[in-house]
Amino acid sequence: MEGAPGSSILCKAKEVRILNQKPLLIRHAKQLVTLAGSSDKPLCGQEMNDLKIIEDGSVWIENGVIQKVGKDEEIIKHYLHRLAEADTIDATGRLVTPGLIDPHTHLVYAGSRENEFEMRLKGATYMEIMNAGGGIHATTRATRQADHAQLFTESKRRLDQFLLHGVTTVEAKSGYGLTLEHEIKQLEVAQALNEKHEVDVVSTFMGAHAVPAEYREDPDRYVDKVITGMIPEVARRGLAEFNDVFCERGVFTPEQSRRILEAGLEYGLKPKIHADEIEPYGGAELAAAVDCVSADHLLKASDEGIQAMTEKGVVGVLLPGTAFFLMAEVASGRKMIDAGVPVALSTDCNPGSSPTVSLPLIMNLGCLKMGMTPAEVLAAVTINAAHAICRGHEIGSIEQGKKADLVIFDVPNYMSLSYFYGVNHVHTVIKNGKVVVENQVKRSGADA
């Protein structure tokens, strides 16, 4: 759909063939975590500990949509006359949750940067590596050199692994092209993955991920290029729903960031921001001022910025894997939740600062490094993550009318997900009412 000033961008929807599917019945979950009743707004404060759990829970699904949720006895009584129609999954002794959602990834890129990992271990900082031509600039060179086929193949491999770890929806940012041609290429690959892969891919334009080396002496000229050249064309092609910017000293100033985000709004692109990752820089305050959907990173967010986000309901997307990998202090998830910020968690999957696809590992880090409870981290990767990408009305909880995206974990309760670390507990993944992963193996015929 073409974008124009004031219009709303609608990315090309995935064609999902779900009509006339056999009903699917999931029975006898030891714990069925529904998170019901939170579709209108994300959970805040103590609400994040109320998972709305049903013991011995069951779910009836038809044509990719959840039809009824409740105690097994209640579901069986209601559908007794139709039990023979349904495929049945016995979840006895297991945990069932909504499909996991990763609301901040840099999924589409080429190459790898394990050499920088060794450099950091020898003492180099992230910004030192970036300023020497590494970091984002290194991945930009590799991504520019890669064609669509290479980018698709490398990114598909990562998306397959996300699925095996229970993730049914991801957000994917551009930002490794930094020219109109190559930003479009990244977004087109993300769109192709969304159309062809089981996992839903939600696209974000991030031409303001870094100032390209060729504009280092005149960053305002690059900002103008993003605003007048890239944003209008991305909008015209309908390739992204969101617009993101890296607001950080040495990257984009708060003033430049505001210009970029407000320009995106004129073309219907919803604002997001990488904020206060390395030092307090007013990113959280800016997120509130321009009504960002989310502010991400926030390791150094000020108390004033946190309060402003709370007042505006900006989702704080925290990325403990990035701080862990960079050996840095993590954002204070505990402080933000107690302040009333709706918190989500994400892998920040990228080649330089968080090369992981394991959202369950991020949940572990949320508990161990951020002081969050097991209930809070589960809410943060389901319903709050859904709200961080404006999908709370259709995914993130298990309730009537929502998409049938669910995960069955081979553990008896939600606390076990964060108690065991470095272990993939996923047994079964259901996407749009269809079993796509079974016994930790992708089903033959699951399109990807």
Salt bridges, closest charged atoms under 4 A:
GLU15 OE2 - ARG17 NH2 3.36
GLU47 OE2 - LYS41 NZ 3.73
ASP50 OD2 - LYS52 NZ 3.90
ASP56 OD1 - HIS28 ND1 2.72
GLU62 OE2 - ARG82 NH1 2.76
ASP72 OD2 - ARG27 NH2 2.73
ASP72 OD2 - HIS28 NE2 3.51
GLU74 OE2 - LYS68 NZ 3.56
GLU85 OE1 - ARG82 NH2 2.97
ASP87 OD1 - LYS22 NZ 3.09
GLU116 OE1 - ARG113 NE 3.01
ASP160 OD2 - LYS156 NZ 2.96
ASP160 OD1 - HIS197 NE2 2.72
ASP160 OD1 - LYS442 NZ 3.01
GLU171 OE2 - LYS173 NZ 2.59
GLU181 OE1 - HIS182 NE2 3.85
GLU188 OE1 - HIS148 NE2 2.79
GLU188 OE2 - ARG237 NH1 3.48
GLU195 OE2 - LYS12 NZ 3.51
ASP200 OD1 - LYS14 NZ 2.91
ASP200 OD2 - LYS403 NZ 2.56
ASP200 OD2 - LYS431 NZ 2.78
GLU214 OE2 - ARG144 NH2 3.36
ASP218 OD2 - ARG221 NE 3.59
ASP224 OD1 - ARG259 NH2 2.75
GLU233 OE2 - ARG236 NH2 2.74
GLU233 OE2 - ARG237 NE 2.70
GLU241 OE2 - LYS270 NZ 2.74
GLU241 OE1 - ARG391 NH2 2.81
ASP244 OD2 - LYS173 NZ 2.74
ASP244 OD2 - HIS274 ND1 3.16
GLU262 OE2 - ARG258 NH1 3.25
GLU277 OE1 - HIS297 NE2 3.59
GLU279 OE1 - ARG249 NE 2.90
ASP291 OD1 - LYS312 NZ 3.17
ASP296 OD2 - HIS104 ND1 2.61
ASP303 OD1 - LYS335 NZ 2.46
GLU329 OE1 - LYS300 NZ 3.76
ASP338 OD1 - ARG334 NH2 3.15
ASP348 OD1 - HIS104 NE2 2.98
ASP348 OD1 - HIS106 NE2 3.39
ASP348 OD2 - HIS297 NE2 3.96
GLU376 OE1 - ARG334 NH1 2.88
GLU394 OE2 - ARG391 NE 3.72
GLU394 OE1 - HIS393 NE2 3.57
GLU399 OE2 - LYS402 NZ 3.84
ASP405 OD2 - LYS431 NZ 2.63
ASP410 OD1 - ARG94 NE 3.00
GLU438 OE1 - ARG443 NE 3.09
